[in-house]
Amino acid sequence: QVRLEESGGGSVQSGGSLRLSCAASGYRYSSICMGWFRQALEKEREGVALIGSDGRSAYEDSVKDRFAISRDNAKNTVYLQMDRLQLEDTATYYCAAGRIYPSGFCIQAMTRPADFGYWGQGTQVTVSS
């Protein structure tokens, strides 16, 4: 049974920072494609950042240079460091995992949430002015 558990969401003022964590279990974590998606009210779920098994990563344009995704295979955990948060970043953030190989295909899956078969329960990030 694959399980993903997010933590680290909360409320922050514009310009602030948060770090999300996603603890994974139930599969061979080191080889799997991991990512963060988000969904704001009345909007579709969108990809934010992806990371392949070899550490290569990809970002949605609006978060480039502000967010950083990383993974610690020894801890079966993926992180999303979010800096210079903006009002538009307010959303529920979801951790996702998918058997998308090789790594090059993983980081191309930003617009294909359906390719990710495993999801966390979501954590709320609220940015205020």
Disulfide bonds with the S-S distance in Angstrom:
Cys22-Cys95 2.08
Cys33-Cys106 2.07
